[in-house]
Amino acid sequence: MSQEQLLHLRIGDHIPERRLGAKAYSGTVHLEGKPVHVEVSAAAVKALAQRDQALLVELELYFSCLVRKQLRFRLLEADEASQNPPVQVLPGLYTRFRAVTTRHCAIVDAGGKPPVDTMPIRHPERFVPDWIKLDFRARQWLGEYGFAGNAA
């Protein structure tokens, strides 16, 4: 893969620019010491306001027999703050970067959810994306992230 192709890498569900209109949130958070531009659609901001529990968006980088990048949306548990603390984007919305690896390599597990362990990375900022876009559509959280070549 050439450097040009790498810079145009997008991960996740594509979020059209029209979904990130004037009422959407736009700001910057720091993940692993790297500034990351975040855009949140108006629908997502509204859905966050209706939640009782905080939402965690994990930018997961999965190492095993293959490399897989994805966004995971889940409830933020109270005891998670001590280990790899998430960063607040908006009230009720948090994000963090997490590199994981499987305990063993089996291609059969690639489509499923094999058990994973957090993997220490010497320079995690090298793997953190430059931007994140989040949306809420049809009662489902959607997101994508990418790198400088296709920044928002």
Backbone torsions as a table, in degrees:
resi	resn	phi	psi	omega
1	MET	NA	128.2	-179.0
2	SER	-76.0	163.4	177.9
3	GLN	-59.5	-39.1	179.2
4	GLU	-60.6	-45.3	178.8
5	GLN	-64.8	-40.6	-179.6
6	LEU	-60.9	-41.2	-178.7
7	LEU	-68.9	-16.6	179.8
8	HIS	-104.6	22.4	-179.6
9	LEU	-77.1	130.3	174.7
10	ARG	-123.0	139.5	179.6
11	ILE	-122.6	134.2	174.7
12	GLY	106.2	-161.2	-178.6
13	ASP	-86.8	126.6	-179.5
14	HIS	-63.2	133.1	178.6
15	ILE	-115.1	112.1	-178.3
16	PRO	-62.0	147.4	-179.6
17	GLU	-57.8	-33.0	-179.2
18	ARG	-62.6	-24.1	177.8
19	ARG	-74.3	-17.5	-177.3
20	LEU	-107.4	48.3	-176.4
21	GLY	-67.1	-167.4	-173.0
22	ALA	-59.6	-26.7	-178.0
23	LYS	-88.4	1.3	-179.2
24	ALA	-80.0	159.1	176.2
25	TYR	-85.4	141.7	174.7
26	SER	-141.1	128.7	-179.3
27	GLY	-168.4	-172.8	-177.9
28	THR	-128.7	137.0	172.1
29	VAL	-122.4	164.7	177.0
30	HIS	-112.9	117.9	176.7
31	LEU	-112.9	124.0	-179.5
32	GLU	53.7	33.9	178.3
33	GLY	82.9	1.5	-178.1
34	LYS	-109.3	132.8	177.1
35	PRO	-70.3	133.9	-179.8
36	VAL	-127.8	123.1	178.0
37	HIS	-77.2	131.4	-178.1
38	VAL	-122.1	131.3	173.3
39	GLU	-122.6	133.1	-178.5
40	VAL	-126.8	128.4	-178.2
41	SER	-67.6	160.0	176.9
42	ALA	-60.5	-37.3	178.7
43	ALA	-64.0	-37.9	178.8
44	ALA	-69.9	-40.5	177.6
45	VAL	-61.3	-42.2	178.4
46	LYS	-64.4	-43.8	179.4
47	ALA	-64.2	-36.6	177.3
48	LEU	-63.1	-40.4	-179.0
49	ALA	-64.8	-23.4	-178.9
50	GLN	-92.2	-2.3	-178.0
51	ARG	-86.7	148.3	173.9
52	ASP	-90.7	-27.0	-177.6
53	GLN	-119.0	150.5	179.7
54	ALA	-67.5	148.7	178.9
55	LEU	-105.8	133.3	176.8
56	LEU	-108.3	128.4	175.1
57	VAL	-109.8	108.1	178.9
58	GLU	-94.8	129.0	173.0
59	LEU	-92.5	99.9	-171.3
60	GLU	-98.6	133.5	173.8
61	LEU	-117.3	117.8	-170.5
62	TYR	-108.9	119.2	177.9
63	PHE	-108.8	132.9	174.6
64	SER	-165.9	-128.7	174.8
65	CYS	-71.9	-16.3	-179.6
66	LEU	-141.5	170.5	175.0
67	VAL	-112.9	132.8	-179.8
68	ARG	-135.1	135.7	176.5
69	LYS	-117.4	137.4	176.8
70	GLN	-159.2	164.9	173.9
71	LEU	-102.0	138.0	176.3
72	ARG	-121.3	130.5	178.3
73	PHE	-108.3	126.0	178.4
74	ARG	-159.6	169.5	177.9
75	LEU	-66.6	142.8	175.5
76	LEU	-87.1	117.4	179.0
77	GLU	-82.7	143.9	-176.0
78	ALA	-60.2	-34.8	-175.9
79	ASP	-81.1	0.7	-178.4
80	GLU	-80.8	-13.6	-173.4
81	ALA	-66.2	-27.3	-176.2
82	SER	-78.2	-34.4	-176.5
83	GLN	-108.6	120.3	-177.3
84	ASN	49.1	65.8	-173.8
85	PRO	-61.9	137.8	176.8
86	PRO	-75.3	162.4	-179.9
87	VAL	-108.1	134.1	179.6
88	GLN	-77.2	130.5	175.8
89	VAL	-96.9	-50.7	178.4
90	LEU	-141.7	164.9	173.2
91	PRO	-56.1	124.0	-179.5
92	GLY	85.3	1.3	-179.9
93	LEU	-130.2	122.5	-178.3
94	TYR	-129.3	156.4	176.6
95	THR	-143.0	160.8	173.3
96	ARG	-163.4	163.5	177.3
97	PHE	-103.4	139.0	-179.9
98	ARG	-144.3	122.2	173.8
99	ALA	-96.6	134.0	-179.3
100	VAL	-131.9	161.1	175.4
101	THR	-141.8	153.6	176.6
102	THR	-82.7	160.4	178.4
103	ARG	-75.6	-24.0	176.5
104	HIS	-149.0	162.0	-176.4
105	CYS	-104.0	117.3	175.5
106	ALA	-142.2	113.9	-178.5
107	ILE	-55.9	-31.9	178.7
108	VAL	-56.4	-31.1	-178.5
109	ASP	-78.9	-9.3	-172.1
110	ALA	-56.8	-36.9	-179.5
111	GLY	-86.1	-19.8	-178.1
112	GLY	-93.8	-156.5	-179.7
113	LYS	-124.9	80.6	177.7
114	PRO	-68.9	157.0	178.1
115	PRO	-63.1	137.6	-178.5
116	VAL	-125.8	157.0	174.5
117	ASP	-121.8	145.8	174.6
118	THR	-65.0	136.3	-175.7
119	MET	-111.3	127.8	176.4
120	PRO	-70.6	138.0	177.7
121	ILE	-124.4	133.2	-177.1
122	ARG	-63.7	-42.0	-179.1
123	HIS	-128.5	73.3	-175.6
124	PRO	-60.9	-27.8	-179.3
125	GLU	-60.2	-21.8	178.3
126	ARG	-71.5	-19.5	-177.4
127	PHE	-105.9	-12.3	-179.4
128	VAL	-72.2	135.4	-178.9
129	PRO	-71.1	171.1	178.7
130	ASP	-90.6	-24.3	-178.4
131	TRP	-149.4	156.2	177.1
132	ILE	-134.8	138.4	173.0
133	LYS	-124.8	132.2	-178.7
134	LEU	-126.6	144.4	-179.0
135	ASP	-145.6	164.0	174.4
136	PHE	-134.5	116.2	-174.8
137	ARG	-145.0	135.1	-180.0
138	ALA	54.7	43.9	178.1
139	ARG	59.8	30.3	-178.9
140	GLN	-138.1	138.3	175.7
141	TRP	-79.6	134.1	179.4
142	LEU	-128.4	148.2	177.4
143	GLY	-159.4	158.6	173.1
144	GLU	-145.8	155.8	173.2
145	TYR	-141.2	162.4	-177.4
146	GLY	-162.1	-168.5	-172.2
147	PHE	-122.6	170.2	-167.0
148	ALA	-46.5	-36.3	-177.2
149	GLY	-60.7	-23.8	178.5
150	ASN	-130.4	43.0	-179.4
151	ALA	-64.7	157.0	-179.6
152	ALA	-61.5	NA	NA
